[in-house]
Amino acid sequence: MEHICKSGIKGWKKRLRKNYSSLDELQRWDEMYGIVARLGYGSAEEAWKDNPMIEGSVNPSDFRRSE
């Protein structure tokens, strides 16, 4: 889904599980980029279970839990 992010550029918005194919994949990306903390969760398992709506773009500062 196309979305205008807080930076003003076009990005995307979708559920966490639509963006990552498995909990293992989320955990691997989290080790590199701290995704779970940026979304406000204490663990990847907690984020996976909650499956929040997230958004992002080519601008890393746009990656967040969607409002």
Secondary structure, DSSP 4 states (H G I P E B T S, - for coil): -EEE-TTSSEEEEEEHHHHSSSHHHHHHHHHHH-HHHHTT-S-HHHHHHH--EEEE-SSGGG-EE--
